[in-house]
Amino acid sequence: MDGRGNDRAEVTRRPRLASPTTAVVLGLLSLLVVAANYALQALSHEFSSSASGLADAATLVTYVLAFTAVGVVVVRRQPRNPIGWMLIGVALAVPAGNDGSTYAYLDYTLHHGTLPLGHVALLLSSGWICALALVPLIVLHFPEGRVGARWRWPLRAYLALFALAVAGTVGATASDFGLRMPLDANGNVVGLQHPRGATAWLAPVEFVFAVSLVALVIVAVGFQLRRYHRASGERRQQLKWLAAGAAVCVAGLATTKILSSGSAIGGITFCVGLAALPLAIGVGILRYRLYEIDRLVSRTLSYAILTALLAGTFIGLIALTTNTLALSGRVGVAASTLAAAALFNPLRIRIQRLVDRRFNRTRYSADATVAAFTARLRDAVEIDAIRADLLDAVNRAVQPAHASVWIKP
């Protein structure tokens, strides 16, 4: 009996690989990989102190910090939830790929293949594929990290295609190990751009995997939309956070594409878009302030509409005063600024009410209840009727567990 008990104690004392400690170690490793990326860029003279270079640096740091922090927190709270591990994997794959590409350029272009571990750098340079493959899986498994049995075979087929694409990528990269210059003018591995010989099958496999990736994204979004229509309570709020994070992510990336990532505003929107999705996923999984999503959405929409209206008013008034009324440029700008400032508060109140009525129904109903009580209070004379009306308004507006009114005699 004692021997078996000691064996059991030894088994329980063995460290588990999938533990919060492992998550913290991987998170620290992702931060070290980012730091190594900047050191390699400095050595290869690729780092730029211009606005574009600083924007790229801020983008990478924001991306890694957001995914790493949320992944580590989720693993520490729910170590059996695979979403936390996938978030850490996404955070680690992209900077590792950047490090591999930069080191390969440093080795083969500047040092003519004399540095150590050049082959390993070539293999790591395609790490972004892993991050791309994990994102739809995160969306599909949100929030508990589980899917039904009917997803078993489709997911196995997707993972098999992914493994085949990774194997082909490794094989095509390894076929270039004997070349004096395995990188093309853009820093990409030659064997991956033009698969040949034994790895010629990589091109059709990559195409099929890309199609399956897009299909899985569409199916995952449709699956979550269907769950949203059937959900209620906390589950509905969790899916609202996921939808809001995905919407901000897509809007940020689209805005950056329009404005160009080299601009300051484009860099900011890109960082916000990258950080929105993992942060929303973390809030939804951990159920932290779930019910503030309605207020957040209503405020975001209100100020976006307000900004657009004020900008349109400002530009229109400048055109009117300078072109039609033939005023000087300074006078036109001053008049337009004063008009926009005067319109700010009335527009804000009106837009906020309209948005709350559609997207933040709880706040709108509470405001309507308070306004109706105020109107009735003007004509009320009996203290008992006022007390009963006040309690009714509080219960309908705030919905407390208990409410009472004490009036001093």
C-alpha positions as CSV (number, residue, x, y, z in Angstrom):
1,M,0.0,0.0,0.0
2,D,2.8,2.4,0.9
3,G,4.6,1.8,-2.3
4,R,1.5,2.5,-4.4
5,G,0.9,5.6,-2.4
6,N,4.4,6.8,-3.1
7,D,4.0,6.1,-6.8
8,R,0.8,8.1,-6.9
9,A,2.4,11.0,-5.0
10,E,5.3,10.9,-7.6
11,V,2.8,11.0,-10.5
12,T,0.9,13.9,-9.0
13,R,4.2,15.8,-8.3
14,R,5.3,15.5,-11.9
15,P,5.0,18.8,-13.7
16,R,2.4,18.9,-16.5
17,L,3.5,20.2,-19.8
18,A,0.2,22.1,-20.4
19,S,0.4,24.1,-17.2
20,P,0.2,27.9,-16.4
21,T,4.0,27.8,-15.8
22,T,4.5,26.6,-19.4
23,A,2.2,29.4,-20.6
24,V,4.3,32.1,-18.8
25,V,7.5,30.7,-20.2
26,L,6.1,30.7,-23.7
27,G,4.9,34.3,-23.2
28,L,8.3,35.4,-22.0
29,L,9.8,33.6,-25.0
30,S,7.5,35.5,-27.4
31,L,8.7,38.8,-25.9
32,L,12.4,37.7,-26.2
33,V,11.7,36.8,-29.8
34,V,10.4,40.4,-30.4
35,A,13.5,41.9,-28.8
36,A,15.7,39.7,-30.9
37,N,13.9,40.9,-34.0
38,Y,14.9,44.5,-33.4
39,A,18.5,43.5,-32.7
40,L,18.6,41.5,-35.9
41,Q,17.1,44.4,-37.9
42,A,19.7,46.8,-36.4
43,L,22.5,44.4,-37.4
44,S,21.1,44.0,-41.0
45,H,20.6,47.8,-41.2
46,E,16.9,47.2,-41.9
47,F,15.6,49.1,-38.9
48,S,14.3,52.6,-39.7
49,S,13.8,55.5,-37.3
50,S,11.3,57.1,-39.7
51,A,7.6,57.2,-39.1
52,S,7.1,54.0,-41.1
53,G,9.7,52.1,-39.2
54,L,8.4,53.2,-35.8
55,A,4.9,52.3,-36.9
56,D,6.0,48.8,-37.9
57,A,7.8,48.4,-34.6
58,A,4.8,49.5,-32.6
59,T,2.5,47.2,-34.6
60,L,4.6,44.1,-33.8
61,V,4.9,45.0,-30.1
62,T,1.1,45.6,-29.9
63,Y,0.3,42.4,-31.7
64,V,2.6,40.2,-29.5
65,L,1.6,41.9,-26.2
66,A,-2.1,41.6,-26.9
67,F,-2.1,38.0,-27.9
68,T,0.5,36.9,-25.3
69,A,-1.1,38.7,-22.4
70,V,-4.6,37.4,-23.1
71,G,-3.3,33.9,-23.8
72,V,-1.4,33.7,-20.6
73,V,-4.3,35.0,-18.5
74,V,-6.7,32.6,-20.1
75,V,-4.4,29.6,-19.5
76,R,-3.9,30.6,-15.9
77,R,-7.6,30.8,-15.3
78,Q,-8.7,28.0,-17.6
79,P,-5.7,25.7,-18.4
80,R,-7.9,23.2,-20.1
81,N,-9.3,25.7,-22.6
82,P,-7.2,25.4,-25.8
83,I,-8.0,28.9,-26.9
84,G,-5.4,30.3,-24.5
85,W,-2.7,28.0,-25.9
86,M,-3.7,28.9,-29.5
87,L,-3.5,32.7,-28.6
88,I,0.1,32.1,-27.4
89,G,0.9,30.1,-30.5
90,V,-0.4,33.0,-32.7
91,A,1.7,35.5,-30.6
92,L,4.9,33.3,-31.0
93,A,4.6,32.3,-34.7
94,V,4.7,35.7,-36.4
95,P,7.8,37.2,-34.6
96,A,9.6,33.9,-34.9
97,G,8.9,34.1,-38.7
98,N,10.2,37.7,-38.7
99,D,13.3,36.6,-36.9
100,G,13.9,33.8,-39.3
101,S,13.5,36.1,-42.4
102,T,15.7,38.8,-40.9
103,Y,18.5,36.4,-39.9
104,A,18.4,34.6,-43.2
105,Y,18.8,37.9,-45.0
106,L,21.6,38.8,-42.6
107,D,23.3,35.5,-43.2
108,Y,23.0,34.9,-47.0
109,T,22.9,38.5,-48.3
110,L,25.4,40.3,-46.0
111,H,27.6,37.4,-44.8
112,H,27.4,35.0,-47.8
113,G,26.1,32.1,-45.7
114,T,28.9,32.1,-43.1
115,L,26.8,32.6,-40.0
116,P,25.6,29.6,-38.0
117,L,22.0,28.3,-38.0
118,G,21.2,29.8,-41.4
119,H,19.2,26.7,-42.3
120,V,17.1,27.0,-39.1
121,A,16.4,30.6,-40.0
122,L,15.1,29.6,-43.4
123,L,12.8,27.1,-41.9
124,L,11.5,29.6,-39.3
125,S,10.8,32.3,-41.9
126,S,7.4,30.7,-42.8
127,G,6.2,30.8,-39.2
128,W,3.4,33.2,-40.1
129,I,1.5,30.2,-41.7
130,C,0.9,28.7,-38.3
131,A,-0.6,32.0,-37.0
132,L,-2.9,32.2,-40.0
133,A,-4.1,28.7,-39.5
134,L,-4.9,29.1,-35.8
135,V,-7.1,32.2,-36.1
136,P,-10.3,30.5,-37.5
137,L,-9.8,27.7,-34.9
138,I,-9.9,30.3,-32.1
139,V,-13.1,31.8,-33.5
140,L,-14.7,28.4,-33.9
141,H,-13.9,27.2,-30.4
142,F,-14.9,30.4,-28.6
143,P,-15.7,30.6,-25.6
144,E,-15.4,27.2,-23.9
145,G,-12.8,25.7,-26.2
146,R,-15.1,22.8,-27.3
147,V,-17.1,22.0,-30.4
148,G,-19.6,19.2,-31.1
149,A,-18.8,15.8,-32.4
150,R,-20.0,16.7,-35.9
151,W,-16.9,19.0,-36.2
152,R,-14.5,16.1,-35.5
153,W,-13.9,15.0,-39.1
154,P,-13.9,18.4,-40.8
155,L,-11.3,19.7,-38.3
156,R,-9.2,16.6,-38.8
157,A,-9.3,17.2,-42.5
158,Y,-8.3,20.8,-42.0
159,L,-5.4,19.9,-39.7
160,A,-4.3,17.2,-42.1
161,L,-4.1,19.8,-44.9
162,F,-2.3,22.2,-42.6
163,A,0.3,19.5,-41.7
164,L,0.7,18.6,-45.3
165,A,1.3,22.3,-46.2
166,V,3.8,22.6,-43.4
167,A,5.6,19.4,-44.5
168,G,5.7,20.7,-48.1
169,T,7.0,24.1,-46.9
170,V,9.8,22.4,-44.9
171,G,10.7,20.2,-47.8
172,A,10.8,23.1,-50.3
173,T,12.9,25.1,-48.0
174,A,15.3,22.2,-47.3
175,S,15.8,21.7,-51.1
176,D,17.4,25.2,-51.1
177,F,20.0,24.5,-48.4
178,G,22.6,23.7,-51.1
179,L,22.1,27.0,-53.0
180,R,24.5,29.8,-52.5
181,M,21.6,32.3,-52.5
182,P,18.3,30.7,-51.4
183,L,16.5,34.1,-51.1
184,D,15.1,36.1,-54.0
185,A,15.3,39.9,-54.3
186,N,12.4,40.4,-51.9
187,G,13.9,38.2,-49.2
188,N,11.6,35.2,-49.8
189,V,12.8,31.6,-50.0
190,V,13.2,30.6,-53.7
191,G,11.9,27.1,-53.2
192,L,8.6,28.4,-51.8
193,Q,8.0,30.8,-54.6
194,H,8.7,28.3,-57.3
195,P,8.3,24.7,-56.1
196,R,10.1,22.2,-58.3
197,G,11.2,18.6,-58.5
198,A,10.2,16.5,-55.5
199,T,8.3,19.4,-53.9
200,A,6.3,20.4,-57.0
201,W,3.2,19.1,-55.3
202,L,3.4,22.0,-52.7
203,A,1.6,24.5,-55.1
204,P,-1.7,22.6,-55.3
205,V,-1.6,21.7,-51.6
206,E,-1.1,25.4,-50.7
207,F,-4.0,26.3,-52.9
208,V,-6.3,23.7,-51.4
209,F,-5.2,24.7,-47.9
210,A,-5.9,28.4,-48.7
211,V,-9.4,27.5,-49.9
212,S,-10.0,25.4,-46.7
213,L,-8.7,28.3,-44.6
214,V,-11.2,30.8,-46.1
215,A,-14.0,28.2,-45.9
216,L,-13.3,27.6,-42.2
217,V,-13.3,31.3,-41.5
218,I,-16.7,31.7,-43.2
219,V,-18.1,28.6,-41.5
220,A,-16.8,29.7,-38.1
221,V,-18.4,33.1,-38.4
222,G,-21.7,31.5,-39.5
223,F,-21.6,29.0,-36.7
224,Q,-21.1,31.8,-34.1
225,L,-23.9,33.9,-35.7
226,R,-26.2,30.9,-35.4
227,R,-25.3,30.4,-31.8
228,Y,-25.8,34.2,-31.1
229,H,-29.4,34.0,-32.4
230,R,-30.1,31.0,-30.1
231,A,-28.3,32.3,-27.1
232,S,-29.4,34.5,-24.1
233,G,-27.9,35.9,-21.0
234,E,-24.1,35.6,-20.5
235,R,-23.6,33.5,-23.6
236,R,-25.1,36.2,-25.8
237,Q,-22.9,38.9,-24.1
238,Q,-19.8,36.7,-24.8
239,L,-20.7,36.4,-28.5
240,K,-21.3,40.2,-28.6
241,W,-17.7,40.8,-27.4
242,L,-16.4,38.4,-30.0
243,A,-18.4,40.2,-32.7
244,A,-17.3,43.6,-31.5
245,G,-13.7,42.6,-31.4
246,A,-13.8,41.1,-34.9
247,A,-15.6,44.2,-36.3
248,V,-13.0,46.6,-34.8
249,C,-10.2,44.4,-36.1
250,V,-11.6,44.4,-39.7
251,A,-12.4,48.1,-39.5
252,G,-8.9,48.9,-38.3
253,L,-7.2,46.8,-41.0
254,A,-9.4,48.3,-43.7
255,T,-8.8,51.8,-42.5
256,T,-5.0,51.2,-42.5
257,K,-5.2,49.9,-46.0
258,I,-7.0,53.0,-47.1
259,L,-4.8,55.5,-45.2
260,S,-1.5,53.5,-45.8
261,S,0.2,51.9,-42.9
262,G,3.1,54.3,-43.2
263,S,1.0,57.2,-41.9
264,A,0.6,57.9,-38.2
265,I,-3.1,57.4,-38.2
266,G,-2.8,54.3,-40.3
267,G,-0.3,52.8,-37.8
268,I,-2.6,53.6,-34.8
269,T,-5.7,52.1,-36.5
270,F,-3.6,49.0,-37.4
271,C,-2.5,48.6,-33.8
272,V,-6.0,49.0,-32.4
273,G,-7.4,46.5,-34.9
274,L,-4.8,43.9,-34.0
275,A,-5.3,44.3,-30.3
276,A,-9.1,44.4,-30.4
277,L,-9.7,40.7,-31.3
278,P,-7.6,39.0,-28.6
279,L,-8.8,41.5,-25.9
280,A,-12.4,40.9,-26.8
281,I,-11.8,37.1,-26.8
282,G,-10.2,37.4,-23.3
283,V,-13.1,39.5,-21.9
284,G,-15.6,37.0,-23.4
285,I,-13.9,33.9,-22.0
286,L,-13.1,35.3,-18.6
287,R,-16.6,37.0,-18.4
288,Y,-15.0,40.2,-17.2
289,R,-17.5,43.1,-17.4
290,L,-19.5,41.2,-20.0
291,Y,-22.5,43.5,-19.7
292,E,-20.6,46.7,-20.6
293,I,-20.5,45.7,-24.2
294,D,-23.8,47.5,-25.0
295,R,-22.5,50.7,-23.5
296,L,-19.2,50.4,-25.3
297,V,-20.8,49.8,-28.7
298,S,-23.3,52.7,-28.2
299,R,-20.5,55.1,-27.2
300,T,-18.3,54.0,-30.1
301,L,-21.0,54.4,-32.7
302,S,-22.1,57.7,-31.2
303,Y,-18.7,59.3,-31.3
304,A,-18.0,57.8,-34.7
305,I,-21.2,59.3,-36.1
306,L,-20.6,62.6,-34.3
307,T,-17.0,62.9,-35.6
308,A,-18.2,62.2,-39.2
309,L,-21.0,64.9,-38.9
310,L,-18.7,67.5,-37.3
311,A,-16.0,66.8,-39.9
312,G,-18.5,67.2,-42.7
313,T,-19.9,70.3,-41.2
314,F,-16.4,71.8,-40.7
315,I,-15.3,71.1,-44.3
316,G,-18.6,72.3,-45.7
317,L,-18.6,75.6,-43.8
318,I,-15.0,76.2,-44.9
319,A,-16.0,75.7,-48.5
320,L,-19.0,77.9,-48.1
321,T,-17.2,80.8,-46.3
322,T,-14.1,80.8,-48.5
323,N,-15.6,80.1,-51.9
324,T,-19.2,81.3,-51.8
325,L,-18.9,84.2,-49.3
326,A,-15.4,85.1,-50.4
327,L,-14.0,85.4,-46.9
328,S,-10.4,85.0,-46.1
329,G,-9.1,81.6,-45.2
330,R,-8.4,82.4,-41.6
331,V,-11.9,83.9,-41.1
332,G,-13.5,80.9,-42.7
333,V,-11.6,78.4,-40.6
334,A,-12.4,80.4,-37.4
335,A,-16.1,80.6,-38.3
336,S,-16.2,76.9,-39.1
337,T,-14.5,76.0,-35.9
338,L,-16.9,78.1,-33.8
339,A,-19.9,76.5,-35.6
340,A,-18.6,73.0,-35.1
341,A,-18.0,73.7,-31.4
342,A,-21.5,75.1,-31.0
343,L,-23.0,72.0,-32.6
344,F,-21.0,69.5,-30.6
345,N,-23.1,69.1,-27.5
346,P,-26.6,69.3,-29.1
347,L,-25.5,66.8,-31.8
348,R,-23.9,64.5,-29.1
349,I,-27.0,64.3,-27.0
350,R,-29.3,63.7,-30.0
351,I,-27.0,61.0,-31.6
352,Q,-26.5,59.3,-28.2
353,R,-30.3,59.0,-27.7
354,L,-30.8,57.6,-31.2
355,V,-28.0,55.0,-30.8
356,D,-29.0,54.0,-27.2
357,R,-32.6,53.5,-28.5
358,R,-31.2,50.9,-31.0
359,F,-28.1,49.4,-29.4
360,N,-28.3,50.1,-25.6
361,R,-31.9,49.4,-24.9
362,T,-31.4,49.1,-21.2
363,R,-30.1,52.6,-20.8
364,Y,-32.7,54.0,-23.2
365,S,-35.5,52.3,-21.2
366,A,-34.1,53.6,-17.9
367,D,-33.9,57.2,-19.2
368,A,-37.4,56.9,-20.5
369,T,-38.7,55.6,-17.1
370,V,-37.0,58.5,-15.2
371,A,-38.3,61.1,-17.6
372,A,-41.9,59.7,-17.3
373,F,-41.6,59.7,-13.5
374,T,-40.3,63.3,-13.5
375,A,-43.3,64.4,-15.6
376,R,-45.8,62.7,-13.2
377,L,-44.0,64.2,-10.2
378,R,-44.9,67.7,-11.2
379,D,-48.7,67.0,-10.7
380,A,-48.4,64.7,-7.7
381,V,-49.6,65.9,-4.3
382,E,-50.1,62.7,-2.2
383,I,-47.0,61.5,-0.4
384,D,-48.0,57.8,-0.5
385,A,-48.6,58.0,-4.3
386,I,-45.2,59.6,-4.8
387,R,-43.5,56.9,-2.7
388,A,-45.2,54.1,-4.7
389,D,-44.4,55.8,-8.0
390,L,-40.8,56.3,-7.0
391,L,-40.3,52.7,-6.0
392,D,-41.9,51.6,-9.3
393,A,-39.6,53.8,-11.3
394,V,-36.5,52.6,-9.5
395,N,-37.4,49.0,-9.9
396,R,-38.1,49.4,-13.6
397,A,-35.0,51.5,-14.3
398,V,-32.3,49.9,-12.1
399,Q,-33.9,46.6,-11.2
400,P,-32.3,46.3,-7.7
401,A,-32.7,43.2,-5.5
402,H,-34.5,45.3,-2.9
403,A,-35.6,48.9,-2.7
404,S,-37.3,51.0,0.0
405,V,-38.1,54.6,0.6
406,W,-37.9,56.2,4.1
407,I,-39.4,59.7,4.6
408,K,-38.7,61.7,7.7
409,P,-42.0,62.6,9.5
